[in-house]
Amino acid sequence: MSQAEKSQAVRARPSDPQGSRNPLWTLGLLRSEITTLLRRHRTYALLGVLAAVPVLIGIAVRIETGGGGGGEGGPDGGAGPAFLAQVTNNGYFLVFAALAATLPVFLPMAVGVVAGDAIAGEANSGTLRYLLVAPAGRTRLLLVKYASVLVFCLIATLVVAVSALAAGALLFPVGDVTTISGTRIGFGEGLVRAGLTALVVAVSLTGFAAIGLFVSTLTGSGIGAMAATVGLLVTVQILDSIPQLSGVHPYLFAHYWMSFADVLREPVHWDDLSKNFQLQGLYVAVFGSAAWARFTAKDITA
């Protein structure tokens, strides 16, 4: 958003504290943030890349197999290759294969860019002070920024899932779904499971989004905040792949990301999913509090 647009938004806000505490005013601010985020060319580019990944995976599998099926057995447990092996039998599995391919890097990287730029980008462009002119309160602004990042997490995940489902239906046959447990469920229930999986993946990114928001409050450089957030992601992924550090793996925010595969079990296995949700909640609480403490005490000069 340009400085002129920010100024106009500030002038449109109520000038009295009672008005700024109106919940409808908060919803209006959130709507403005989400609208601004979705209008940025960078957001279109990120979502475009995410949408292209499932299509490329589907085309690669189609070329490699010539569209021929490889058997009727269900996946045997792995999140990535096991789902990928089933794509030729049922294009529905491209949803899970695409999420498994994008979750380690592409999805969190996109979230890291948006979260890292949330506060630092405003400071770098000189518009942060305009957002604080009206008596909105820094806490409310920080919550709105985080909420907009969470909305992006959900949108980005749904873009991958919908793109994968469309590509899978166009390139391969679709029908009843064989779960990881070996049972069969109808395609309609399979779609519900796919939607639930996308929601689980979006929730899995909430802890990392809180980290990115905290990093964003530490600097006035949007690029620096984005680079630091993405760098932290790469570091954690490396640490999680080292067997000698298995003792700390359960505490890394990315450790349980692939637990979304348990949604396709019959019945759904909630053990790792629950651990993932609890871990993400812990990261949100810790780094959300750190972001609040930093932002509310920060000297805003830009």
N, C-alpha and C positions, 0 to 999 in steps of 0.2 A: 504494500500500500504506500502511495506517495505521501510526502509531508502535507501537501494540500488536502488529500483525502483524509488523513488523520485529523487535521485541523477541523475539517467539516464534521467529522464524526464527533469530535469533542464538543463543537458548538451545538450539536443536536442532542447532547446529553442534558439531563436536568442539572441545574446549578446548585441545588440544595442537597444537603446530606440525606434528608428523608427520601428524596426521589431516587438517589443513587442506591439506596438500600432496597428498593422495590425489586422483588424477584423477577418481574417482567423486564425490568431494565437489564438485569443480569443475563436473562435469556437473549435479549437483543444484542448484548455485547458478544455473547457466545456465537450467535448467528452471524454477526459481523466478522468474527475471527474465522469461522469455518468458511464463510463465503470468500473471504480474502485468500485463505489458504488454497481453496479449490480453483481460484482464478489465476493462480500463478503458473507461468509456463514451466517452472521447475517441477511443480506438482504433476502437471500433465506428462512431463518427460519421465518422472519416476514411475507413475502408474502405467505409462506406455511400455516401459521396459519390463515391468512385472507382468503385464498382460501378454507380452511376447514370449516369455519363458515357457509357459505351458504349450504354446503353439509350436515352438521350436522342438520341444521334447516330443510332442506328438508326431511331428513330421519326421523326426529322426527315427523314432520307433517304426513308423509306417514304412520308411525307406529300407530300414534294416531287415524287417520281417516280411515285407511285401504285403502287409495286411493280413497275413495268415495267423490263425490262432495257435496257441502253444499248449493246449491242455485245459482241463476244466478245474483243476485243483485250486483252492484258495491260497492266499498268501500264507507263508509259514511263520511270520512273526516280524521280519525286518520292515522298517518304515520305507526305505528307499527302493533298493533293488527288487524286493518282494512285490511291491505295488507295481513297479515298472514292468515286471515280468507278466503281470496280469492285464496290462493295457490292451494288448491285441485281442484278448478274449472279451473284454468289456471296457469300452471307453470311459466308463464311470471311474475306473481306477486312476485315470489321468489326474483327477482332482487331488488324490492323495499323493501321487508321485510328484506332482508339481509343487504341492506344499512342502513335501520332504526335500525337494531340490532348492526351493527359494528360502525356506526358513533359516538355514544356517547363516546365510550371507545376504541375499538380495532383499528380503523383507526387513530384517533389522537394520540394514544399511539405509534403506529408504526412511525408516522411522527415525534413525539417528540423525539424518540430515534435517528432517522437520523439527525434531525435538531440540537439536543443538542450535537451530536458528531461532527458536521461539522467542527468547529474551535477547540474546546477543545480537540477532539480526536487527531487532528494533533499535537497540542501542547504537549499533553501527551505522544505521541509516538516519539517526537523529530523530526518530519518531517516538521513542520510549517516553520522553517527557510529556508529549502530547497525550499519550494514553493515561497519564497520571494527573493531568490538569484538573479534571473533574474529580470530586471526592469519591472515587470508586474504591480506593483502598488497594494496596499492593497485594494483599492476600487474595482478594477477589480476582484481580487481574491474573495472578499466578495460577489460580484454579481454572480460570477460563482458558488460559494458554494450555494447561495440561489436558483439559477436556477436549480441546481441539486436536491435540496430538493423538488422544485416544480414538477420536472419530476417524482420524487418518489411519490408525492401525486397523480399524475395522474395515474401512473402505479398501485399503490396500490388500487385505486378506481376501475380501470378497471379490476383488478384481482378479486375483490369481485363481480362485475357485471357479468363478463364472467363466473365465476364459478357458480354463482347463476342461470344464464340463462341455462347453460349446465345441472346442476342438476335438474332444474325445468322441462326441456324438457325430461329428462330421467325418472323422477319419476311421472310426472303428464301430463295431456293433455295440449296442447297449441293451441291457436287460436286467434280469434278477441278479442280485449281488451275492457272491460267496464271501462270507466274513472270514476274518483271520482264524476264528474258531472252527471253520469248516461248515458252518450252517449256512442256509440260504435265506435271504430276506428279499422282499419285493423291491422293485425299483423305486417306488414312492417312499418307502421307509429308508432306502439307501440315500435318497435326496435329503431326507431329514438328517441322517447321519452326516452327510457332507456339510450341511449348514451348521450342525453342531461342531463339527471339526474346525470349520472356519472361525467360529466363535472362540473355540479353545485356543487356536493359534493367535487370535487377536489378544486374548487375555494373557497369553504367554509373553507378549511383547510389552505389557504394562510396566514391568519392573525396569526394563531397559529404557523405556520412554521416560521414567522418572529420573534415571541416571542422566539421560541426555538433557533434561530440563535443568537439573542441578548444574551440570557443566556449563549450560548456557548462562547461568547467573554469575559465573565466575569470571567471565571475560566480556569485552565489548566488541569482539570480533566474531561475526557469524561464521566465517570460514574456519577460524581457529576452533570454535566450539564444535562444529560439525566434524572436523578432522580428529579432534580429541575423542569424541564420542565413538566414531567409527574405529579409531585406533584401539580403544578400550574393548570394543566388540571382538576385534581380531585377536587381541591378547587373551581374552577369556576363552575364545574358541580353541586357541592353541593349548592353554592350560588344561582345558577339559579333555584334550586328546592325549595327554601324557599319562600313561598308566601309573608312574611313580607318584603322581599327585592325586591318586584316587581318594585320599582322605579328605581333600577339600572339594572334590567334584560336586557333592550334593549341595554345596553352598554357593555354587556358581549359578548366576541367573539363567544361563543357557543349558544347564545340565538336563533338565526335564522337558525341553522343548519338543522332542520327538515323541513324547508320551501321547500326543494326539492320535497316534495309531491305535491306541486302546479303545477309541470310540468305535472302531470297526470290529470289535470283538462282541461275541454274544454269550452272556450278557456283557455290557460295557465294564471294563476293569477300571476301577476308580483309584487304586492305590497310588500309582505314579501321577495320575491327574491331580489328585488331592495334594500331593507333595508339591507339584508344580504351582498350583494356585496359592498354597501357603507361602512358598518361596517368593512368588511374585508380590504377594501382599506385604511381605517383610521388606522387600526392596522398595516398594512404593512408600511404605511408612518411613523408612530410614532416609532415603534420598529425597522424598517429598518434603520431609521435615527439614533436611539440610538445605534444600532449595528455598524453602520459606524463610529460614533463619538468615540465609545469605541475602535474599532479595529484599526483605523488609528492612535490613540494616544497611543496604547498599546505597552509596551516594550516587544518585542519578544526575549526571552532568550532560547527557546527550539525549 
